Amino acid sequence: MTVVTPRSGFDLEYYLERAGEKTAGGYYLNGAQQGEPPGRWFGRGAEALGFTDGQVVEREPYMAMYQQTDPATGEQLGRAPAGYRRFAQILASKLEAEPEATFERRLELEREAGQQARRSPVYTDLTVAHNKSISVLHASFREQARRAHLGGDAAVEALWRAREERVQKILAEANHAALEYLQEYAGFTRTGYHGRKIEDRQPGRWERAGLVVTTWLQGTSRDGEPHDHSHNVIARMGCTDADGVWRAMDTMSLRGQLGAMSAIVDARVQSALSREFGVRWVARADGMGHEIDGITQQTLDAFSTRGHSVTQAARRLAREWERKHGRAPNACEMTYLSLKANKVTRKGKEGQIDWDALAAEWDATIGGQLAGIAERVCDFQARPADEAAVPSAKVRGRAIAQALATVQAKRSTWTRSELMKNLAWAMGQDFAHLDPDARQGLLVATAEQALSVHHGVVCVSAGVAARAAVAGPGAGWAQCVHPAGHDPVCDAGSVGDGRADVPAGAAHRGAGAWA
C-alpha cells in the first residue's frame, strides 16, 4: 500500500542551524547533495514566481521562498506567520533550562514550543511512501547493475541502470499526478473572516490558489533500508487565482486529500510497473492493497526494521499513556503517539550515498538473494494487454462493494478521499494492464459511481446541511456534506452488497451535487 503522511514544519532558520538537519533545507537539500535525486518545483504558485514545472531546486531561491520572500524581487509574500513569540526563542529557553534533556525529551520540548508560540507552520510536508515490495524490486535492479559492473559487462550494467532509473521516473510521475489532483481539489486559500457566522452564514470564503511545492524523491529509510518515498514540501503561502495576492493555504483541505493522493500513486505505479516490467500483484493479507507477487513476506520483513521499531515505540508510549490517564488512548491520541514514536526512533541521514555499497549490504541481508528477485518477479518479454479492455462491470462492482464495506467498517463518517484510498486497495491485478492515465481515470470514475444512490450513498449539498438536520444515517444512507474547498464527509449505514433502492426524496436533497 502507498501511505501519505502529513507533517508540519515551524521554524526554518532554527532547524537549519541544527546538526540534526530535521527540516526543509537541512534535510531535503542535504539529501539531494548526498546522492538522492534533486528536488523539483511544482505548482501554479511556483510558476507565478518564475519556476517551471520540474525545474531543479537550488538553495538560494528555495530558502527565500520558504521564508515568504520572492526570490526575484525580494518582496515579502503575504503576511508573516502569526505568533506571540518566536518558536526558536521559546525552544532555546526550554533547552537552556534542561541541558541534559534526552533526544525524546527534546522532541517533546519542540512540540511544547510550537504550541506556545502559536505559529502557523512554515510548510506542510506530505510524504508519499511506496509499497515495500516496490522498494525491494528497485533494490534488486540496483544489485543486478552492481553485479554486472563487477563482472565487467558494460552492456548488461547499462540495461539494469536504465531499468533502475525508469523505476525512479515511474515513482516521480505518479507523485506528480497526485500533486496535480491535490492542486485541483485542495488548492484553496481562505479569505475574509471564518470565526463565526453572520445571519447563519460565514462571511469568509474559499478562493482557488496556486500551490508552491518542492518534491524530493528519496530511496532509503533512516535505518539505511530500501524505502522509496517522496517528500512534498508545500509552502505556507499560495498565489490566489482571482487577484494574485499571496495568502496562507488552507491546510485542512490539503490534509483532507491524503487518501486520494495515496490512491492515485498506488494505481499509477502498479499499472506502470506491470506494463513495463511484467510484474503481477497479489492482495495483502491485511486487505490494505497489494504487493508484488513473488516477493515473500520474509523478505519484506527483513527490510522493515524501521517500521517494527516505530511500532514497538508506539506500543510503549500507549502503555505509558494508559498508566498516566487511567485509560487507553483513543484513535486521535494514538495517531499522535505514533507520530511521536516515529520521531523518537528517527536517526539522521549522514554521509554520501554509495548505491552500489548499499545494494551489496541489502543483498547480504537476505543471504545473497536480492538480484534474483528481479528475474523471478519480472517478465520483461510480456506485452501489455489491450489497455482499452476495461474490467467488466462485475469486477468494478466487486471493488466498489469491498471499498464501501471497508471504509464503513473503520469509521461511521468518511470522505470521498478515504473511499478512493480503499477503492485503490480493492483494484488489483484485474486493473494492472491499464495505462496509468486510464487507470487513474477509471479510479476517479469508479469512486463517483460508488458515491451514487445506486450504491446506497446520497450526497447532500452544504447549503441544505447548514440549514437543517439531514436525514439518512438511521435509514442506512450516506450523507456527504462539504463546503467549498473541502471533501464531502459521508456517513453511511449498512452497504450490504452495494445495491439499494433510492429513498424517497433523495433527488431533491442534492444527490450527486458536488464537484
C-alpha positions as CSV (number, residue, x, y, z in Angstrom):
1,M,0.0,0.0,0.0
2,T,1.0,3.6,-0.6
3,V,0.9,5.7,2.6
4,V,0.8,9.6,2.6
5,T,1.8,11.1,5.9
6,P,1.5,14.9,6.8
7,R,4.0,16.8,8.9
8,S,4.1,20.5,9.8
9,G,7.3,22.4,10.0
10,F,7.6,25.6,12.1
11,D,10.9,27.4,12.1
12,L,13.1,27.1,9.0
13,E,16.1,29.1,10.2
14,Y,16.3,27.4,13.6
15,Y,16.4,23.9,12.1
16,L,19.0,24.9,9.5
17,E,21.3,25.6,12.3
18,R,20.9,22.2,13.9
19,A,23.2,19.3,13.4
20,G,20.1,17.1,13.2
21,E,19.1,18.7,9.9
22,K,15.5,17.8,10.6
23,T,13.5,20.2,8.4
24,A,13.3,21.7,5.0
25,G,16.7,23.0,3.6
26,G,18.9,21.0,6.0
27,Y,17.2,17.6,5.5
28,Y,15.9,17.9,1.9
29,L,18.7,19.8,0.3
30,N,21.3,17.7,2.1
31,G,19.7,14.5,0.9
32,A,19.9,15.7,-2.7
33,Q,23.6,16.7,-2.3
34,Q,24.4,13.3,-0.8
35,G,23.3,11.2,-3.7
36,E,19.5,11.3,-3.7
37,P,17.7,12.9,-6.8
38,P,17.5,16.7,-6.8
39,G,14.3,18.5,-5.6
40,R,11.8,19.7,-8.3
41,W,9.5,22.6,-8.3
42,F,5.7,22.1,-8.8
43,G,2.6,24.2,-8.7
44,R,0.9,27.2,-10.2
45,G,2.2,29.3,-7.3
46,A,5.8,28.2,-8.2
47,E,5.1,29.2,-11.8
48,A,3.9,32.6,-10.7
49,L,7.4,33.1,-9.2
50,G,9.1,32.1,-12.4
51,F,9.9,28.4,-11.7
52,T,8.9,25.9,-14.4
53,D,7.3,22.6,-13.6
54,G,10.0,20.1,-12.8
55,Q,12.8,22.7,-12.5
56,V,15.7,21.6,-10.3
57,V,15.6,23.3,-6.8
58,E,18.6,25.5,-5.9
59,R,19.4,26.6,-2.4
60,E,19.1,30.4,-2.6
61,P,15.6,30.7,-4.2
62,Y,14.4,27.7,-2.2
63,M,15.4,29.3,1.1
64,A,13.8,32.6,0.0
65,M,10.5,31.1,-0.9
66,Y,10.1,29.2,2.3
67,Q,10.8,32.3,4.2
68,Q,8.0,34.1,2.3
69,T,10.3,36.2,0.1
70,D,10.0,36.5,-3.7
71,P,13.3,35.0,-4.9
72,A,13.5,37.5,-7.8
73,T,12.3,40.8,-6.2
74,G,12.9,40.3,-2.5
75,E,9.4,41.4,-1.7
76,Q,7.5,39.7,1.1
77,L,4.9,37.2,0.0
78,G,1.8,37.7,2.2
79,R,1.7,38.3,5.9
80,A,4.2,36.7,8.2
81,P,3.1,33.7,10.3
82,A,1.2,34.7,13.3
83,G,2.9,34.2,16.7
84,Y,3.3,35.9,20.1
85,R,7.0,34.9,20.4
86,R,9.4,33.2,18.1
87,F,9.4,29.4,18.2
88,A,13.2,29.4,18.3
89,Q,13.4,31.7,21.3
90,I,10.9,29.7,23.3
91,L,12.6,26.4,22.5
92,A,16.1,27.8,23.2
93,S,15.0,28.9,26.7
94,K,13.5,25.4,27.3
95,L,16.7,23.7,26.2
96,E,18.8,26.0,28.3
97,A,16.7,25.0,31.3
98,E,17.2,21.3,30.6
99,P,20.7,21.0,29.1
100,E,20.7,17.2,29.8
101,A,17.4,16.5,28.0
102,T,17.3,13.2,26.2
103,F,16.5,13.1,22.5
104,E,12.9,12.1,23.3
105,R,12.6,14.9,25.8
106,R,14.0,17.4,23.2
107,L,11.2,16.4,20.8
108,E,8.6,16.9,23.5
109,L,10.1,20.4,24.2
110,E,9.9,21.2,20.5
111,R,6.2,20.3,20.4
112,E,5.5,22.4,23.5
113,A,7.4,25.4,22.0
114,G,5.3,25.1,18.8
115,Q,2.1,25.2,20.8
116,Q,3.2,28.1,23.0
117,A,4.5,30.2,20.0
118,R,1.1,29.7,18.3
119,R,2.7,30.0,15.0
120,S,1.4,28.8,11.7
121,P,3.6,26.1,10.1
122,V,6.2,27.4,7.6
123,Y,5.4,24.4,5.4
124,T,3.5,21.1,5.3
125,D,5.4,18.0,4.2
126,L,3.1,15.4,2.6
127,T,5.4,12.3,2.4
128,V,4.4,9.6,-0.1
129,A,5.8,6.2,0.9
130,H,5.6,3.4,-1.6
131,N,4.9,-0.3,-1.1
132,K,7.8,-2.1,0.5
133,S,7.8,-4.7,-2.4
134,I,8.3,-1.8,-4.9
135,S,11.4,-0.7,-2.9
136,V,12.7,-4.2,-2.8
137,L,12.3,-4.6,-6.6
138,H,14.0,-1.3,-7.1
139,A,16.9,-2.5,-4.9
140,S,17.1,-5.7,-6.9
141,F,17.6,-3.7,-10.1
142,R,20.4,-1.9,-8.3
143,E,22.0,-5.1,-7.2
144,Q,21.8,-6.6,-10.8
145,A,23.6,-3.4,-12.1
146,R,26.3,-3.7,-9.4
147,R,27.0,-7.4,-10.2
148,A,27.2,-6.6,-13.9
149,H,29.7,-3.8,-13.1
150,L,31.8,-6.2,-11.1
151,G,31.7,-8.7,-13.9
152,G,32.8,-6.1,-16.5
153,D,29.7,-6.4,-18.6
154,A,29.0,-2.8,-19.5
155,A,26.0,-3.6,-21.8
156,V,24.2,-5.5,-19.1
157,E,25.1,-2.9,-16.5
158,A,23.7,-0.2,-18.7
159,L,20.5,-2.2,-19.1
160,W,19.9,-2.6,-15.4
161,R,20.9,1.1,-14.7
162,A,18.3,2.2,-17.2
163,R,15.6,0.0,-15.6
164,E,16.5,1.4,-12.2
165,E,16.2,4.9,-13.5
166,R,12.9,4.1,-15.1
167,V,11.6,3.0,-11.7
168,Q,12.6,6.4,-10.3
169,K,10.8,8.1,-13.1
170,I,7.6,6.0,-12.6
171,L,7.5,7.0,-9.0
172,A,8.1,10.6,-9.8
173,E,5.4,10.6,-12.5
174,A,2.9,9.1,-10.1
175,N,3.7,11.6,-7.4
176,H,3.3,14.4,-9.9
177,A,-0.1,13.2,-10.9
178,A,-1.1,13.1,-7.3
179,L,0.1,16.7,-6.8
180,E,-2.0,17.8,-9.8
181,Y,-5.0,16.2,-8.2
182,L,-4.1,18.0,-4.9
183,Q,-3.9,21.3,-6.7
184,E,-7.3,20.8,-8.3
185,Y,-9.1,19.6,-5.2
186,A,-7.2,21.2,-2.3
187,G,-5.6,24.3,-3.8
188,F,-7.6,26.8,-1.7
189,T,-7.0,29.7,0.5
190,R,-9.4,31.3,2.8
191,T,-10.4,35.0,2.6
192,G,-12.5,37.0,4.9
193,Y,-13.4,36.0,8.5
194,H,-14.2,32.4,9.3
195,G,-14.6,32.6,13.0
196,R,-18.3,33.0,13.3
197,K,-21.5,33.1,11.2
198,I,-23.4,36.2,10.4
199,E,-27.1,35.6,9.8
200,D,-26.4,31.9,9.7
201,R,-23.8,32.4,7.0
202,Q,-20.0,32.6,7.2
203,P,-18.7,35.9,5.7
204,G,-15.4,34.2,4.8
205,R,-15.0,32.3,1.6
206,W,-12.6,29.9,-0.1
207,E,-10.7,31.0,-3.2
208,R,-8.6,28.9,-5.6
209,A,-4.9,29.4,-5.2
210,G,-1.7,28.1,-6.8
211,L,0.5,25.8,-4.6
212,V,4.2,26.1,-4.2
213,V,5.7,22.7,-3.8
214,T,9.2,21.2,-3.9
215,T,9.4,17.4,-4.3
216,W,12.3,15.3,-3.0
217,L,12.4,11.6,-4.1
218,Q,14.5,9.5,-1.7
219,G,15.3,5.8,-1.8
220,T,16.4,4.9,1.8
221,S,14.9,4.9,5.2
222,R,16.8,6.4,8.2
223,D,18.0,2.9,9.0
224,G,19.6,2.6,5.6
225,E,17.0,0.1,4.3
226,P,15.4,0.3,0.8
227,H,12.5,2.7,1.2
228,D,11.3,4.7,-1.8
229,H,9.4,7.8,-0.8
230,S,8.8,11.4,-1.9
231,H,8.7,14.4,0.4
232,N,6.3,17.0,-1.0
233,V,7.1,20.2,0.9
234,I,4.2,22.6,0.4
235,A,4.9,26.3,1.2
236,R,2.6,28.0,3.7
237,M,1.7,30.7,1.1
238,G,-0.1,30.3,-2.2
239,C,-1.0,32.7,-5.0
240,T,-4.7,33.4,-5.1
241,D,-6.0,33.0,-8.7
242,A,-8.6,35.8,-8.5
243,D,-6.4,38.7,-7.5
244,G,-2.8,37.4,-7.4
245,V,-2.4,38.1,-3.7
246,W,-0.3,35.7,-1.6
247,R,-2.3,34.1,1.2
248,A,-2.0,31.2,3.5
249,M,-3.1,27.9,2.1
250,D,-5.9,26.0,3.7
251,T,-4.0,23.1,5.3
252,M,-7.2,21.3,6.2
253,S,-8.0,21.0,2.5
254,L,-4.5,19.6,1.9
255,R,-4.8,17.0,4.7
256,G,-8.3,16.1,3.5
257,Q,-6.9,14.7,0.2
258,L,-4.2,12.3,1.7
259,G,-6.3,9.3,0.8
260,A,-6.9,10.4,-2.7
261,M,-3.2,11.1,-3.2
262,S,-2.2,7.6,-2.0
263,A,-4.9,6.1,-4.3
264,I,-3.6,7.8,-7.4
265,V,0.0,7.0,-6.7
266,D,-0.9,3.3,-5.9
267,A,-2.9,2.9,-9.1
268,R,-0.5,4.6,-11.4
269,V,2.6,2.8,-10.0
270,Q,1.0,-0.6,-10.2
271,S,0.0,-0.2,-13.8
272,A,3.3,1.3,-14.9
273,L,5.4,-1.5,-13.3
274,S,3.1,-4.1,-14.7
275,R,3.2,-2.7,-18.3
276,E,6.9,-2.1,-18.3
277,F,8.4,-5.0,-16.3
278,G,5.6,-7.6,-16.4
279,V,5.1,-7.8,-12.6
280,R,1.9,-9.1,-11.1
281,W,0.2,-8.1,-7.9
282,V,-1.3,-10.1,-5.0
283,A,-3.6,-8.9,-2.3
284,R,-2.0,-8.2,1.1
285,A,-3.1,-10.4,4.0
286,D,-4.4,-7.3,5.8
287,G,-6.5,-6.2,2.9
288,M,-4.7,-2.9,2.6
289,G,-3.7,-3.0,-1.1
290,H,-1.4,-5.2,-3.0
291,E,2.3,-6.2,-3.1
292,I,4.3,-7.6,-6.0
293,D,3.7,-11.3,-6.5
294,G,6.7,-13.4,-5.8
295,I,8.3,-11.3,-3.1
296,T,7.9,-13.1,0.2
297,Q,6.7,-11.6,3.5
298,Q,10.0,-12.8,5.0
299,T,11.9,-10.6,2.5
300,L,9.6,-7.6,3.2
301,D,10.1,-8.1,6.9
302,A,13.9,-8.2,6.5
303,F,13.8,-4.7,5.1
304,S,11.2,-3.3,7.5
305,T,13.1,-3.0,10.8
306,R,12.4,0.7,10.8
307,G,8.6,0.1,10.8
308,H,9.0,-2.5,13.5
309,S,10.9,-0.2,15.8
310,V,8.3,2.6,15.4
311,T,5.5,0.1,16.2
312,Q,7.3,-1.1,19.3
313,A,7.9,2.5,20.5
314,A,4.2,3.4,19.8
315,R,3.1,0.5,22.0
316,R,5.4,1.6,24.8
317,L,4.1,5.2,24.6
318,A,0.5,3.8,24.6
319,R,1.2,1.8,27.8
320,E,2.7,5.0,29.4
321,W,-0.4,7.0,28.4
322,E,-2.7,4.4,29.9
323,R,-0.8,4.4,33.2
324,K,-0.8,8.2,33.3
325,H,-4.5,8.8,32.3
326,G,-6.1,5.6,33.5
327,R,-7.5,4.6,30.1
328,A,-6.2,3.5,26.7
329,P,-5.6,6.3,24.1
330,N,-8.4,6.9,21.6
331,A,-7.8,6.9,17.9
332,C,-6.8,10.5,17.7
333,E,-4.4,10.2,20.6
334,M,-2.9,7.0,19.2
335,T,-2.2,8.9,15.9
336,Y,-0.3,11.5,17.9
337,L,1.6,8.8,19.8
338,S,2.5,7.0,16.6
339,L,3.9,10.2,15.1
340,K,5.9,10.8,18.3
341,A,7.2,7.2,18.1
342,N,8.4,7.9,14.6
343,K,10.3,10.9,15.8
344,V,11.8,9.2,18.9
345,T,13.2,6.3,16.8
346,R,14.4,8.5,13.9
347,K,18.1,8.6,13.0
348,G,19.8,11.2,11.0
349,K,21.0,10.5,7.4
350,E,24.7,11.2,7.2
351,G,27.4,10.9,4.5
352,Q,27.4,10.5,0.8
353,I,25.2,7.6,-0.5
354,D,27.1,4.8,-2.3
355,W,24.2,3.0,-4.0
356,D,26.4,0.0,-5.0
357,A,27.6,-0.4,-1.4
358,L,24.1,-0.2,-0.1
359,A,23.0,-2.8,-2.7
360,A,25.7,-5.1,-1.6
361,E,24.6,-4.6,2.1
362,W,21.0,-5.3,1.2
363,D,22.0,-8.4,-0.7
364,A,23.8,-9.7,2.3
365,T,20.8,-9.1,4.5
366,I,18.8,-11.7,2.7
367,G,21.6,-14.1,2.0
368,G,22.7,-13.1,-1.5
369,Q,19.2,-13.4,-2.9
370,L,18.5,-9.8,-3.9
371,A,19.5,-9.9,-7.5
372,G,17.4,-13.0,-8.2
373,I,14.2,-11.2,-7.1
374,A,14.0,-9.1,-10.3
375,E,14.5,-12.2,-12.5
376,R,11.8,-14.1,-10.6
377,V,9.0,-11.5,-10.4
378,C,9.5,-9.7,-13.8
379,D,8.5,-10.8,-17.2
380,F,10.4,-8.4,-19.4
381,Q,9.1,-10.0,-22.6
382,A,5.5,-9.6,-21.7
383,R,3.4,-7.2,-23.7
384,P,0.7,-5.1,-22.1
385,A,-2.9,-6.4,-22.6
386,D,-5.2,-4.3,-24.6
387,E,-5.5,-1.1,-22.5
388,A,-8.9,-0.4,-23.9
389,A,-10.2,-3.6,-22.3
390,V,-11.7,-2.0,-19.2
391,P,-12.6,-4.5,-16.4
392,S,-16.2,-5.7,-16.5
393,A,-18.9,-4.0,-14.6
394,K,-19.0,-7.1,-12.3
395,V,-15.3,-6.7,-11.5
396,R,-15.7,-3.0,-10.8
397,G,-18.8,-3.7,-8.7
398,R,-16.9,-6.1,-6.5
399,A,-14.2,-3.4,-6.0
400,I,-16.8,-0.9,-5.0
401,A,-18.6,-3.2,-2.6
402,Q,-15.3,-4.1,-1.0
403,A,-14.2,-0.5,-0.7
404,L,-17.5,0.7,0.8
405,A,-17.6,-2.1,3.3
406,T,-14.0,-1.5,4.4
407,V,-14.3,2.3,4.8
408,Q,-17.6,1.9,6.6
409,A,-16.2,-0.7,9.0
410,K,-13.4,1.6,10.0
411,R,-15.5,4.7,10.9
412,S,-19.0,6.0,10.8
413,T,-18.0,9.1,8.9
414,W,-15.7,9.2,5.9
415,T,-14.8,11.3,2.9
416,R,-14.5,10.7,-0.8
417,S,-10.7,10.8,-0.4
418,E,-10.8,8.0,2.1
419,L,-13.1,6.0,-0.2
420,M,-10.7,6.5,-3.1
421,K,-7.9,5.1,-0.9
422,N,-9.9,1.9,-0.1
423,L,-11.0,1.6,-3.7
424,A,-7.4,1.7,-4.9
425,W,-6.7,-1.1,-2.4
426,A,-9.5,-3.2,-3.9
427,M,-8.5,-2.7,-7.5
428,G,-5.8,-5.3,-8.0
429,Q,-4.4,-7.4,-10.8
430,D,-7.6,-7.1,-12.9
431,F,-6.7,-3.4,-13.5
432,A,-2.9,-3.7,-13.8
433,H,-2.9,-3.8,-17.6
434,L,-4.4,-0.3,-17.9
435,D,-2.3,2.7,-19.0
436,P,-1.6,4.8,-15.8
437,D,-3.7,7.7,-17.2
438,A,-6.6,5.3,-17.9
439,R,-6.2,3.6,-14.6
440,Q,-6.4,6.9,-12.7
441,G,-9.4,8.0,-14.8
442,L,-11.2,4.7,-14.0
443,L,-10.3,5.1,-10.3
444,V,-11.9,8.5,-10.2
445,A,-14.9,7.5,-12.2
446,T,-15.5,4.4,-10.1
447,A,-15.3,6.5,-6.9
448,E,-18.0,8.7,-8.4
449,Q,-20.1,5.6,-9.2
450,A,-19.6,4.3,-5.6
451,L,-20.9,7.7,-4.3
452,S,-24.1,7.3,-6.1
453,V,-27.6,6.4,-5.0
454,H,-27.2,3.1,-6.7
455,H,-24.8,2.1,-4.0
456,G,-26.7,3.5,-1.1
457,V,-25.0,6.9,-1.0
458,V,-26.8,10.2,-1.1
459,C,-24.8,13.4,-1.4
460,V,-26.3,16.3,0.3
461,S,-25.3,19.9,-0.6
462,A,-23.6,22.0,2.0
463,G,-26.4,24.6,1.8
464,V,-29.1,22.1,2.8
465,A,-26.9,20.7,5.6
466,A,-26.2,24.1,7.0
467,R,-29.9,24.9,7.3
468,A,-31.3,21.8,8.9
469,A,-30.6,18.3,10.2
470,V,-30.0,16.0,7.2
471,A,-32.0,12.7,7.0
472,G,-30.3,9.5,6.4
473,P,-27.9,7.6,8.7
474,G,-30.6,5.8,10.6
475,A,-32.0,4.5,7.3
476,G,-28.7,3.3,6.1
477,W,-27.9,6.1,3.7
478,A,-24.8,8.1,3.4
479,Q,-24.7,11.8,3.8
480,C,-22.0,13.7,2.0
481,V,-21.5,17.3,3.1
482,H,-18.7,19.7,2.1
483,P,-18.1,23.4,1.9
484,A,-16.2,24.9,-1.0
485,G,-12.6,23.7,-0.8
486,H,-13.3,20.6,1.3
487,D,-14.0,17.0,0.5
488,P,-17.5,15.7,1.2
489,V,-17.9,13.9,4.6
490,C,-20.0,10.8,4.3
491,D,-22.0,8.9,6.9
492,A,-23.3,5.6,5.7
493,G,-25.3,2.8,7.2
494,S,-25.0,-0.8,6.0
495,V,-23.9,-1.0,2.4
496,G,-24.8,-4.7,2.0
497,D,-24.0,-5.8,-1.5
498,G,-23.9,-2.2,-2.7
499,R,-27.4,-2.3,-4.2
500,A,-30.4,-0.5,-2.9
501,D,-33.4,1.5,-4.0
502,V,-33.3,5.2,-3.9
503,P,-35.0,6.6,-0.8
504,A,-37.9,8.9,-1.3
505,G,-36.9,12.5,-1.7
506,A,-33.2,11.7,-2.4
507,A,-33.1,13.7,-5.6
508,H,-34.3,17.0,-4.1
509,R,-31.8,16.5,-1.2
510,G,-29.0,17.1,-3.6
511,A,-27.8,13.7,-4.5
512,G,-24.6,13.8,-6.5
513,A,-24.5,17.6,-6.4
514,W,-20.8,18.1,-5.6
515,A,-17.7,18.7,-7.6
